[in-house]
Amino acid sequence: MRLTLDEALAVGSQLEIAAINGTDIIPLSPTLAAQCGYSMDSDPWGNTKVFVSLLGCYVDNQADETFNLGLRFQMYGDGLSKKVQRDVTETCSYSRWASREILYFQVAISIHGFTVHLDPGGCWQAMAVAPNSIWKMTFHTPDSKVMVLKDAHRAGYGAMTTPTRLVLRSPYNMPETYAEEVAGVPMEVFSVSTYYKQVRRLAIIVAAAACPTGGLVFTDEVITWYVPRRIPPLISSAFKILETHMGIDGQRLDKTMMAIRRYKLSITESHVVIELPVGSPDGYYKSHAPDYSYHITYTVEPMLELLWRAEDTQADTRYKVLFPITTPLMPRPPHVTEIPEQKVFNVLLGTFLHDVSLLNITFTTGVLTVTECNARGFDFQEHRFANSSKTFSLQVPFSDEVVLKHNPNPLTTVYFLPLVFGLLILPEQIPFPHPAELEASLEDVVLPTTTGFCDQDNFYISVKYGSQGDNFQIMMLHAGSWRELDTELYSLTDNNTHVSIVVPYTAPDTVFESDSIRARVDLLLLETPNMWQLNDLSLACNFPLTMTECYPNGTVTALAVKVESVRNLNPKYLTLSDQSCKPVFSNDRFAFFSFNLNSCGTTRTFFDNVMVYENEIAMHHSMGKHQSRKGLINPDYRHTVSCYYLVNDTETMAFRTRPRNSDPKADPGVGQLVVQMRLAQEVSYDIFYQTEDYPVVKYLQQPLYFEVELMRSTDPRIALVLENCWATLHEDRTTLPSWDLIVDRCENLDDRYIVFYPVVADARVHIPAHVKRFSVKMFTFTTDETVLKEQIFVHCDADLCDTTKPDGICSGQCASPLRNAKPLKPTGSRDISQHRISSGPIILSDSSNFV
């Protein structure tokens, strides 16, 4: 009899089985079950089969034809207190007994064995056998070993008699069994002589059983099971096979069902052969993970039943084998398939059996459960198929931090996703990992872009970030080589999408393409550490830089710039046509000249009503005394300075007259004349430093342009004369040390850098006699080559005189022709007044750059 328990009842439960024998309940231990004909088998998911022999110990046997049997099932849940009990009783009829029946089966709970049913009337006289009349048993191993019935029971053997039969049972692999190979198939042999008492005589029955333990051949598609056709321990003479049957799980299958299942049963000269396709629905697959590598097996339990008849005795033998078969481990490494999708890793992992579950996934940032993956937006799904297999899918966007990124070139991004799937085999709870590495390459990098424009003072450059953000350095071209942008020198604004840069056109990183004047700035976006040039910008603009100024008084100022075409030019060695006329100021980019049109080799040409004065700034072949003769050849640089003047010009002014009623009269009044001294920013004397600009910072040898002016007076009869001017270290004009600049209205002959400038009437200066202008070069006081203090104050004594008396001091500034003699004191009338004036502090800069 076979009973089945569904997994819904057995899974997760502890199952106990007991035999019902009348009013007695006998718990079945594995040993007792093997002795008495009870066995149980279950698959990993709890589907359980219970087999009970009709000739079992606790079966009510009615003449070996009707059998009443009962079982009690007890299932315990989480605790022993949660018990479910169920009694099952059944009545079965069976009368098709052969003279000898041999049953061999293997099950999963250590109840393996042989059952041999013998009809005592086979080769012996048929007679009633009294119960429990067995005396002793002799086991042939093949050596003889004798045990009385009590010892045989204690050893685990079962031996009993029924009204018509002798029943012997042996667990598998007992010490008294032995192995023998028959037709290439390993067999386990059980041979015993049983002695039992009859009335006035002793009967002996010799019984043997031989069952296969191998004979299997596996391919990927088919399991082939070989059973010897002739088994010598069982057959000693000629025989004839009467019936052959194949079944599954102890139940016969007819030919139609075998064809549907693609099962084959055949008999060769030496074997009975059964072929079963791997994966037939009567078996099941199971997952395994040896050495953390995914494998599967297929298990099926075929049955072979033979009935043969010995020709000499005409005794029939029914030979039945229930033989569970499990294939060797078949590797099934999971495949990770990447389904291309825009900016997303779409992963398909599989295929697995239904007993595999995905527990978690390990990313570079940590471990996430399936629930956490979905909460993070990774969209994990499990896909089941009709054949009970499954796959897992996972979507991970490229933008997530678990995805690693690198750029093999400026335009390409390689996305890399290393992960480990944490898998679990159920119900054994066996974990195993499966690592995977996914990679995708896209040309998806948006490079940063640069744009720019100019106004009259600056370059304005905008850098728009690309898809990589601020992954670059801004480089500026300086003196022919690239250097990183000086963030302290320029104005930068960053709003996370753009960076804006303001570069003055006179900045050190600009170059002048020509002296027209056209300036250019070159910018490069450099990605580090790969040193990739992502983008560049070359922006050139014309700027309103005044190169030449021609004044009505015959004074000219000219600016020469170092242009790109003459890279090795040193501006300080530039001169005018007269090579003694050198720049009044120069640095590595500029040279500034100030001269009179009647000097320095200036030429004059007449064109109709125009006078043209021309001079040339150039690098002459005679080098300065400090220039190395080992340097480069003098560059070819020439810049023409031109001034245009009208020879004759007439200005027309329109006005109206209106007769007046009376002659104008001037009311006498009293007022105070004011004299001020100011420092101009340039030689043009158009812009002056204001009070808030002090202290003024100047470079060493940079010209200081002073102007002294009589304020709030329109009297042309008054003239201003600078009597004395000097410089001090402190604001107090009487302190020492001091340095004379103008002495008795003339420049100090010991200071060759003092220059007087003529003053002519213009829109601001209405009376030139009220204004005096001079320049000195910035210096500082030293003692033993030590700078005392890096600042100076300039003071002057200014006289106001009457121009109607030309023989007095109003004869002019430094009127004496004897330049090398001490100026003469005036002999005419005295001054109207004398004023004392001073400048604010002028500080020496510690830098030599010109901006």
Residue pairs with C-beta under 8 A, 6 or more apart in sequence:
1 51
1 52
1 54
1 67
1 69
1 90
1 92
2 49
2 50
2 51
2 52
2 249
2 250
2 251
3 49
3 50
3 52
3 71
3 88
4 47
4 48
4 49
4 50
5 15
5 42
5 46
5 47
5 48
5 49
5 50
5 73
6 47
7 45
7 46
7 47
7 48
9 46
9 75
10 42
10 46
10 47
10 48
10 75
11 45
11 46
11 427
12 46
12 77
13 46
13 75
13 76
13 77
13 84
14 75
14 76
15 48
15 73
15 74
15 75
16 27
16 73
16 74
16 75
16 76
17 27
17 28
17 33
17 38
17 40
17 50
17 71
17 72
17 73
17 74
18 25
18 26
18 27
18 28
18 71
18 72
18 74
19 25
19 26
19 28
19 36
19 38
19 56
19 57
19 58
19 69
19 70
19 71
19 72
20 58
20 69
20 70
20 71
20 72
20 87
20 89
21 58
21 70
25 72
26 32
26 58
28 36
28 38
30 109
30 110
30 111
31 156
31 171
32 38
33 39
33 40
33 111
34 111
34 112
34 113
34 156
34 158
34 169
34 171
35 57
35 153
35 156
35 157
35 158
35 169
36 53
36 56
36 57
36 58
36 158
36 169
37 52
37 53
37 55
37 56
37 57
37 59
37 115
37 158
37 167
37 169
38 50
38 51
38 52
38 53
38 56
38 111
39 50
39 51
39 105
39 107
39 109
39 111
40 48
40 49
40 50
40 51
40 107
40 108
40 109
40 111
41 48
41 49
41 51
41 107
41 108
41 109
41 301
41 324
42 48
42 49
42 108
42 109
43 284
43 299
44 286
44 355
44 427
44 428
45 355
45 427
46 427
49 249
50 71
51 105
51 107
51 250
52 59
52 69
52 71
53 59
53 103
53 115
54 61
54 67
54 69
54 92
54 94
55 61
55 64
55 115
55 117
55 160
55 162
55 165
55 167
56 69
57 158
57 160
58 69
59 67
59 68
59 69
60 67
60 68
60 69
61 67
61 162
61 163
62 68
63 163
63 164
64 95
64 97
64 162
64 163
64 164
64 165
65 93
65 94
65 95
66 91
66 92
66 93
67 91
67 92
67 93
67 94
68 89
68 90
68 91
69 89
69 90
69 91
69 92
70 87
70 88
70 89
70 90
71 87
71 88
71 89
72 85
72 86
72 87
72 88
73 85
73 86
73 87
73 88
74 83
74 84
74 85
75 83
75 84
75 85
75 86
76 82
76 83
76 84
77 83
77 84
97 117
97 119
97 164
97 165
98 119
98 307
98 316
98 317
98 318
99 118
99 119
99 121
99 122
99 315
99 316
99 317
100 116
100 117
100 118
100 119
100 122
100 207
100 315
100 316
100 317
100 318
101 115
101 116
101 117
101 317
101 318
101 320
102 114
102 115
102 116
102 117
102 209
102 211
102 234
102 317
102 318
102 319
102 320
103 114
103 115
103 116
103 117
103 320
103 321
103 322
104 113
104 114
104 115
104 209
104 211
104 212
104 320
104 321
104 322
104 323
105 112
105 113
105 250
105 321
105 322
105 323
106 112
106 172
106 322
106 323
106 324
107 324
108 324
111 171
112 171
112 172
112 173
113 169
113 170
113 171
113 172
114 168
114 169
114 170
114 172
114 188
114 190
114 209
114 211
115 167
115 168
115 169
116 167
116 168
116 169
116 190
116 207
116 208
116 209
117 165
117 166
117 167
118 165
118 166
118 167
118 168
118 205
118 207
119 126
119 164
119 165
120 126
120 127
120 129
120 164
120 165
120 166
120 203
120 205
121 127
121 164
122 313
122 315
123 313
123 315
124 203
124 205
127 198
127 203
128 163
129 161
129 162
129 163
129 164
129 166
129 196
129 198
130 161
130 197
130 198
131 160
131 161
132 160
132 161
133 161
133 196
133 197
133 198
134 149
134 159
134 160
134 161
134 194
134 195
134 196
135 148
135 149
135 195
135 196
135 197
135 202
136 146
136 147
136 148
136 149
136 195
137 146
137 147
137 148
137 149
137 152
137 157
137 159
137 192
137 193
137 194
137 195
138 144
138 145
138 146
138 192
138 193
138 195
139 145
139 146
139 147
139 176
139 191
139 192
140 191
140 192
140 193
141 175
141 176
141 177
141 178
141 191
142 178
142 191
145 176
147 155
147 157
149 159
152 159
153 159
155 174
155 176
156 170
156 171
156 174
157 168
157 169
157 170
157 171
157 174
158 167
158 168
158 169
158 170
159 166
159 167
159 168
159 169
159 194
160 166
160 167
161 167
161 196
166 194
166 196
166 205
166 207
168 192
168 194
168 207
170 176
170 177
170 190
170 192
170 209
172 188
173 188
174 190
176 190
176 192
177 188
177 189
177 190
178 188
178 189
179 186
179 187
179 188
179 189
179 213
180 186
180 187
180 189
180 210
180 233
181 187
182 210
182 228
182 230
182 231
182 232
182 233
183 226
183 228
183 229
183 230
183 270
183 271
184 215
184 226
185 212
185 214
185 215
185 226
185 227
185 228
185 271
186 212
186 213
186 214
186 215
187 210
187 211
187 212
187 213
187 228
187 231
187 233
188 210
188 211
188 212
188 213
189 208
189 209
189 210
189 233
190 208
190 209
190 210
191 206
191 207
191 208
191 209
191 233
192 206
192 207
192 208
193 204
193 205
193 206
193 207
194 204
194 205
194 206
194 207
195 202
195 203
195 204
196 202
196 203
196 205
197 203
208 233
208 234
209 233
209 234
210 231
210 233
210 234
211 321
212 227
212 228
212 321
212 323
215 225
215 226
215 227
215 228
215 271
216 223
216 224
216 225
216 226
216 325
217 223
217 224
217 226
218 224
218 327
218 328
219 278
220 278
220 330
221 277
221 278
222 275
222 276
222 277
222 278
223 275
223 276
223 277
223 278
223 298
223 300
223 325
223 327
224 273
224 274
224 275
225 273
225 274
225 275
225 276
225 302
225 304
225 323
225 325
226 271
226 272
226 273
227 271
227 272
227 273
227 274
227 304
227 321
228 270
228 271
228 272
229 241
229 267
229 268
229 269
229 270
229 271
229 272
230 239
230 270
231 319
234 317
234 319
235 308
235 310
237 310
237 311
237 312
237 313
238 310
238 311
238 312
239 308
239 309
239 310
239 311
240 308
240 309
240 311
241 267
241 306
241 307
241 308
242 307
242 308
242 309
242 316
243 305
243 306
243 307
244 265
244 267
244 272
244 304
244 305
244 306
244 307
245 252
245 253
245 303
245 304
245 305
245 306
246 252
246 253
246 258
246 263
246 265
246 274
246 302
246 303
246 304
246 305
247 253
247 302
247 303
247 305
248 282
248 300
248 301
248 302
248 303
249 282
249 301
249 303
249 322
250 301
250 303
250 322
251 303
252 303
252 305
253 261
253 263
258 264
258 265
261 277
261 280
261 281
261 282
262 277
262 280
263 274
263 275
263 276
263 277
263 280
263 302
264 273
264 274
264 275
265 272
265 273
265 274
266 272
266 273
266 275
267 273
272 304
272 306
274 302
274 304
276 283
276 300
276 302
276 325
278 298
278 327
279 285
279 298
280 300
282 300
283 298
283 299
283 300
283 301
284 298
284 299
284 300
285 296
285 297
285 298
285 299
285 353
286 296
286 297
286 298
286 299
286 353
286 355
287 294
287 295
287 296
287 352
287 353
287 355
287 356
287 425
288 294
288 295
288 296
288 297
288 329
288 425
288 430
289 295
289 423
289 425
289 430
289 431
289 432
290 329
292 432
292 433
293 331
293 333
293 432
294 331
294 332
294 333
294 334
294 352
294 356
294 423
294 432
294 434
295 329
295 330
295 331
295 332
296 329
296 330
296 332
296 353
297 326
297 327
297 328
297 329
297 330
298 326
298 327
298 330
299 324
299 325
299 326
299 327
300 324
300 325
301 322
301 323
301 324
301 325
302 323
302 325
303 320
303 321
303 322
303 323
304 319
304 320
304 321
304 323
305 318
305 319
305 320
305 321
306 318
306 319
306 320
307 316
307 317
307 318
307 319
308 316
308 317
308 319
309 315
309 316
309 317
310 317
332 351
334 349
334 350
334 351
334 352
334 421
334 434
335 349
335 350
335 351
336 347
336 348
336 349
336 436
336 438
337 347
337 348
337 349
338 345
338 346
338 347
338 348
338 438
338 440
339 346
339 347
339 348
340 346
340 440
341 395
343 397
343 398
343 399
343 442
343 444
344 395
344 396
344 397
344 398
345 394
345 395
345 396
345 397
345 398
345 403
345 415
345 417
345 438
345 440
346 393
346 394
346 395
347 393
347 394
347 395
347 396
347 436
347 438
348 391
348 392
348 393
349 358
349 391
349 392
349 393
349 394
349 421
349 434
349 436
350 383
350 389
350 390
350 391
350 392
351 385
351 389
351 390
351 391
352 389
352 390
352 391
352 392
352 423
353 388
353 389
353 390
354 384
354 388
354 389
354 390
355 425
355 426
355 427
356 390
356 423
356 424
356 425
356 426
357 423
357 424
357 426
358 370
358 380
358 382
358 392
358 421
358 422
358 423
358 424
359 369
359 370
359 422
359 423
359 424
359 431
360 367
360 368
360 369
360 370
360 422
361 367
361 368
361 370
361 373
361 380
361 394
361 419
361 420
361 421
361 422
362 368
362 419
362 420
362 422
362 433
363 402
363 417
363 418
363 419
364 402
364 404
364 418
365 401
365 402
367 422
368 376
368 378
370 380
373 380
373 394
374 380
376 400
377 397
377 400
378 394
378 395
378 396
378 400
379 393
379 394
379 395
380 392
380 393
380 394
381 392
381 393
381 394
382 390
382 391
382 392
383 390
383 391
383 392
383 393
384 390
385 391
392 421
396 402
396 403
396 417
397 403
398 405
398 415
398 440
402 417
402 419
403 415
403 416
403 417
404 415
404 416
404 417
404 418
405 413
405 414
405 415
405 416
406 413
406 414
406 416
407 413
407 414
407 445
407 468
407 530
408 414
408 441
409 532
410 445
410 447
410 527
410 532
410 534
411 443
411 445
411 447
412 441
412 442
412 443
412 444
412 445
413 441
413 442
413 443
413 444
413 445
414 439
414 440
414 441
415 439
415 440
415 441
415 442
416 437
416 438
416 439
417 437
417 438
417 439
418 435
418 436
418 437
418 438
419 435
419 436
419 437
419 438
420 433
420 434
420 435
420 436
421 433
421 434
421 435
421 436
422 431
422 433
423 431
423 432
423 433
423 434
424 430
424 431
424 432
425 431
425 432
444 467
445 466
445 467
445 468
446 466
446 467
446 468
447 466
447 534
447 535
448 463
448 464
448 465
448 466
448 468
448 472
448 525
448 534
448 535
449 463
449 464
449 466
449 535
450 461
450 462
450 463
450 464
450 523
450 525
450 535
450 536
450 537
451 461
451 462
451 464
451 537
452 459
452 460
452 461
452 462
452 521
452 537
452 539
453 460
453 539
453 541
454 460
454 505
454 539
454 541
454 543
456 543
456 544
457 504
457 505
457 543
458 502
458 503
458 504
458 505
459 501
459 502
459 503
459 504
459 505
459 510
459 519
459 521
459 539
459 541
460 500
460 501
460 502
461 500
461 501
461 502
461 503
461 521
461 523
461 537
461 539
462 498
462 499
462 500
462 501
463 474
463 498
463 499
463 500
463 501
463 525
464 497
464 498
465 496
465 497
465 498
465 499
466 534
468 527
470 494
470 499
471 527
472 525
472 526
472 527
472 528
472 534
473 484
473 485
473 525
473 526
473 527
473 528
474 484
474 485
474 499
474 501
474 523
474 524
474 525
474 526
475 482
475 483
475 484
475 485
475 523
475 524
475 525
475 526
476 482
476 483
476 484
476 485
476 486
476 509
476 521
476 522
476 523
476 524
477 509
477 511
477 521
477 522
477 523
477 524
478 508
478 509
479 567
480 567
482 524
482 526
483 509
485 492
485 501
486 509
489 507
489 508
490 501
490 502
490 503
490 507
491 501
491 502
492 499
492 500
492 501
493 499
493 500
494 500
501 523
503 509
503 510
503 521
504 510
504 851
505 519
505 541
505 543
505 545
506 519
506 589
506 851
507 521
507 851
508 589
508 849
508 851
509 521
510 519
510 520
510 521
511 519
511 520
511 521
511 522
511 563
511 564
512 518
512 519
512 520
512 561
512 562
512 563
512 564
513 519
513 520
513 540
513 563
513 564
513 565
514 563
514 565
515 547
515 560
515 561
515 563
515 639
516 542
517 542
517 543
517 545
517 547
517 561
518 540
518 541
518 542
518 543
519 540
519 541
519 543
520 538
520 539
520 540
520 541
520 564
521 538
521 539
522 536
522 537
522 538
523 536
523 537
523 538
523 539
524 533
524 535
524 536
525 533
525 534
525 535
525 536
526 532
526 533
526 534
527 533
527 534
545 559
545 561
546 559
547 558
547 559
547 561
548 556
548 557
548 558
548 559
548 641
548 642
548 643
549 556
549 557
549 558
549 684
550 556
550 613
550 643
550 644
550 645
551 557
551 684
551 760
552 760
552 762
553 757
553 758
553 759
553 760
554 596
554 597
554 598
554 758
555 594
555 595
555 596
555 597
555 683
555 757
555 758
556 593
556 594
556 595
556 596
556 597
556 602
556 613
556 615
556 641
556 643
557 592
557 593
557 594
557 682
557 683
557 684
558 592
558 593
558 594
558 615
558 617
558 639
558 641
559 590
559 591
559 592
559 593
560 571
560 574
560 583
560 590
560 591
560 592
560 593
560 617
560 637
560 639
561 571
561 589
561 590
562 569
562 571
562 588
562 589
562 590
563 569
563 637
566 635
566 636
566 637
567 635
568 631
568 632
568 635
569 619
569 635
569 637
570 588
570 627
571 583
571 586
571 587
571 588
571 589
571 590
571 591
572 582
572 583
572 586
572 587
572 591
572 624
573 619
573 623
573 624
573 627
574 582
574 583
574 586
574 591
574 617
574 618
574 619
574 637
575 581
575 582
575 617
575 618
575 620
576 593
576 595
576 600
576 601
576 602
576 615
576 616
576 617
576 641
577 600
577 601
577 602
577 603
577 615
577 616
577 618
578 599
578 600
578 601
579 620
579 622
580 600
581 593
581 595
581 599
581 600
581 601
583 591
583 592
583 593
584 592
584 593
584 594
584 703
584 777
585 591
585 592
585 701
585 702
585 703
585 850
586 592
587 848
587 849
587 850
589 850
590 850
591 617
593 617
593 641
594 683
594 703
594 755
595 602
595 615
596 602
597 604
597 613
597 643
600 615
601 615
602 613
602 614
602 615
603 613
603 614
603 615
604 611
604 612
604 613
604 614
605 611
605 612
605 614
606 612
606 647
609 646
609 647
609 648
609 649
610 644
610 645
610 646
610 647
611 644
611 645
611 646
611 647
612 642
612 643
612 644
613 642
613 643
613 645
614 640
614 641
614 642
614 643
615 640
615 641
616 638
616 639
616 640
616 641
617 637
617 638
617 639
617 640
617 641
618 637
618 638
618 639
619 634
619 635
619 636
619 637
620 634
621 634
623 629
623 634
671 712
673 710
673 711
673 712
673 713
673 718
673 800
673 832
673 833
673 835
674 710
674 711
674 712
675 708
675 709
675 710
675 711
675 720
675 798
675 800
675 835
675 837
676 708
676 709
676 711
676 837
677 706
677 707
677 708
677 709
677 794
677 796
677 837
677 838
677 839
678 688
678 689
678 706
678 707
678 709
679 688
679 689
679 696
679 704
679 705
679 706
679 707
679 839
679 840
679 842
680 686
680 687
680 688
680 689
680 705
680 706
680 707
681 687
681 688
681 689
681 705
682 705
683 703
683 705
683 757
683 775
685 705
685 707
685 757
685 773
688 707
689 696
689 840
691 840
694 840
694 841
695 791
695 840
695 841
695 842
695 843
696 840
696 841
696 842
696 843
697 842
697 843
697 844
697 845
698 704
698 778
698 842
698 843
698 844
698 845
699 778
699 844
699 845
699 847
699 848
699 850
700 778
700 779
700 780
700 844
700 845
700 848
701 777
701 778
701 779
702 777
702 778
703 775
703 776
703 777
703 778
704 775
704 776
704 777
704 778
704 794
704 842
705 757
705 773
705 775
706 725
706 773
706 774
706 775
706 776
706 794
706 839
707 771
707 772
707 773
708 720
708 722
708 771
708 772
708 773
708 796
708 798
708 837
709 720
709 770
709 771
709 772
710 718
710 720
710 770
710 771
710 800
713 767
713 770
714 766
714 767
716 767
716 769
716 803
717 802
717 803
717 804
718 769
718 770
718 800
718 801
718 802
718 803
718 832
719 769
719 770
719 800
719 801
719 802
719 803
719 810
720 769
720 770
720 771
720 772
720 798
720 799
720 800
721 745
721 772
721 798
721 799
721 800
721 801
721 809
721 810
721 812
721 813
722 742
722 745
722 772
722 774
722 796
722 797
722 798
722 799
722 813
723 742
723 744
723 745
723 796
723 797
723 798
723 799
723 809
723 834
724 740
724 742
724 743
724 744
724 796
724 797
725 740
725 741
725 742
725 774
725 794
725 795
725 796
725 797
726 733
726 738
726 739
726 740
726 741
726 742
726 794
726 795
727 738
727 739
727 741
727 776
727 779
727 792
727 793
727 794
727 795
728 735
728 736
728 737
728 738
728 792
728 793
728 795
729 735
729 737
729 738
729 781
729 788
729 789
729 791
729 792
729 793
730 793
731 793
731 838
731 841
733 793
733 795
733 836
733 838
737 781
737 788
739 748
739 751
739 779
739 781
740 748
740 750
740 751
741 747
741 748
741 751
741 754
741 774
741 776
741 794
742 748
742 754
742 774
742 796
743 823
744 822
744 823
744 825
745 809
745 813
745 814
745 815
745 823
746 813
746 814
746 816
746 819
746 823
747 754
747 755
747 756
747 774
747 814
748 754
749 819
749 820
751 776
753 775
753 776
753 777
754 774
754 775
754 776
755 774
755 775
756 772
756 773
756 774
756 813
756 814
757 773
757 774
757 775
758 773
759 765
759 768
759 771
759 772
759 773
760 768
761 767
761 768
765 771
769 803
772 798
772 813
776 794
778 792
778 842
778 844
779 792
780 787
780 788
780 789
780 790
780 791
780 792
780 844
781 787
781 788
781 789
781 792
782 788
787 844
790 843
790 844
790 846
791 841
791 842
791 843
791 844
792 841
792 842
793 838
793 839
793 840
793 841
793 842
794 838
794 839
794 842
795 836
795 837
795 838
795 839
796 836
796 837
796 838
797 834
797 835
797 836
798 834
798 835
798 836
798 837
799 809
799 831
799 833
799 834
799 835
800 831
800 832
800 833
800 834
800 835
801 808
801 809
801 810
801 829
801 831
801 832
802 808
802 810
802 829
802 832
803 810
805 828
805 829
806 828
807 826
807 827
807 828
808 826
808 827
808 828
808 829
808 830
809 826
809 828
809 831
810 828
811 826
811 828
814 823
815 823
816 823
816 824
